[in-house]
Amino acid sequence: MPHARSFLWRHRRALLRLGAWSLLESAQTFLLGICLARALDQGFLAGRPAVGLVWLAVAAGSVLLAGPVLRGVFGQLSELVEPLRDGLVRRAVGQALHRAVTDPAQAAVAERSAVSRLTQQTEIARDSFAGLVLTLRSFLFTAAGAFAGMLTLAPELLLVVVPPMLLGLVLFLLTLAPMATAQRRFLDADEAFTDRAGALRGQLRDLVACGTTGAAADRAGVLVDEAAASTRSLARWTAVRTLALGVAGQLPVVLLLVATPWLRDQGVTTGALMGALAYLVQSLLPALQTMMTAVGAAGSRLVVVLDRFVSAGAEGADGGGSRTAEAGDHGPDDPPAAGSAPAVWCRGVRVSYGAGARPLVEGLDLSIEAGERVAIVGPSGIGKSTLAHVLSGLHAPDEGSVRLAGQPIAGRSPRELARMRVLLPQQGYVFAGSVRENLAQLDPGAGDDRVARAVAALRLDSLVGRLGGLEADVDPGTLSAGERQALCLGRAYVSPAPLLILDESTCHLDPAAEAHAEDALANRPDTTLIVIAHRLSSALRADRVLVLDGAGTAFGTHESLLRDSPLYRDLAGHWNASG
């Protein structure tokens, strides 16, 4: 809305001129009913057909004026629509050039996205915006002319016509949000059932052999029930929307006919009744139904497409120039400025095991804010560890850009990367040396207070004591897998790096110890924590969760992903069943 208000304010003169031409359309609507009423009351019903014909000629003349009026309306509409399209084109080209210049590896991705936006999305936005402006304008000014005509003919007509029309409009507006929710629930349920049915088809032999067909059928039955419930919910809201259209579009005519005896008793003439009926049937109700259809269809398309171009910090689509985004005013595809940059920023990242191989991740866009706690989940072998290597700079993506705290990681030396992030793998590496040397490996100059804080925060006191203290030598062969992981977690705490990535590096700890370790690292000052999760509890503790599903991804909170991601629901169900 801020971008829309800014755009409309910059083109307020075109809006005013469009309103002026539309007033002529209101006058035409006004004359239609008035002339019909006068032709009947003062002409044909009064025995003066010549007078009636004159009034009908005036009405016909007003209809003939529709051509110049529409020409003026469309002329001013172009003053709104074309600047919107031009602004979107400039933004698409500017974003693509900026990405290509900033990171040449992004050139191919930038080209593909720019072509899509230039050839399809800008035209969708242009057509949807034009249709929305036309229909909204037509309804508002047609309604003004029709209501003014009814008020002139007989104020009692408004008492019959306006209430049902307002009721229908209110019902229609109230259905927009729940209708979208019901549609989303229906699509989620359909997708979940399709995924489950596809998985069962390849597992039928194993299910029969293991005697678990009943359990599989029960789980599929739950999805069937959810799909049926979502379909019923969608049908109910569709019925409500149909009712709203009927109330607004048909009830005024019915009530006008039913109230005719009462209106006649109030002194309303036959001509006034026919004029009101003409206002409804010929002008008002068609404009209302067209407007409702446009808001429900073109409006939603316009919002979706514009969201692809405009970010929260960007100007309106008609930016007034062909500049690329600046610091603090960047589009969704532009690298943020270092001063306000997120801890992790990815755009268009594609990762595969080699040329010609199926990508593990395709077109990943990701932004993790400083201090945030994120879990990465997905089936085994989906590419979680590979993505962790990409985010830590150990594996270069095939395409796309990765930045940590606003700085690109491509071409960084191991020493530089060590100051930016810590990656702890599943197998904890402990070398022969003192406990202190192992804990301070990533920051050899760390003082005693920093090492002591790490020991206290991660509750390593008993382990350090059993090993003989911080100065005691460590024999890695005598440590269990969990003890090695505990020392490595302490090493990450001592590190000065602001980003910590745990690649299942707590899998040998019990759930309570794992939870405490993750909390301690997340609560370390100025720390962003990414956890490759192997338990549901890690995802529950995270601020947001990234779900890897083949080349696609989903990113959100635990609650939103349970609603929107079928794979995440399956993973959560598997964890709960095995936990």
Secondary structure, DSSP 8 states (H G I E B T S, - for coil): -HHHHHHHHHTHHHHHHHHHHHHHHHHHHHHHHHHHHHIIIIIITTT-HHHHHHHHHHHHHHHHTHHHHHHHHHHHHHHHHHHHHHHHHHHHHHHHHHHHHH-GGGHHHHHHHHHHIIIIIHHHHHHHHHHHHHHHHHHHHHHHHHHHHHHHH-THHHHHHHHHHHHHHHHHHHHHHHHHHHHHHHHHHHHHHHHHHHHHHTTHHHHHHHT-HHHHHHHHHHHHHHHHHHHHHHHHHHHHHHHHHHHHHTHHHHHHHHTHHHHHHTT--HHHHHHHHHIIIIIIHHHHHHHHHHHHHHHHHHHHHHHHH--TTS--S--SS----BTTB--TTS---GGG--SEEEEEEEE-SSTTS--SEEEEEEEE-TT-EEEEE-STTSSHHHHHHHHTTSS--SEEEEEETTEE-TT--HHHHHHHEEEE-SS----SEEHHHHHTTT-TT--HHHHHHHHHHTT-HHHHHHHTSTTSEE-GGGS-HHHHHHHHHHHHHHS--SEEEEESTTTTS-HHHHHHHHHHHHTSTT-EEEEE-SSHHHHHHSSEEEEEETTEEEEE-HHHHHHH-HHHHHHHHHHHHH-
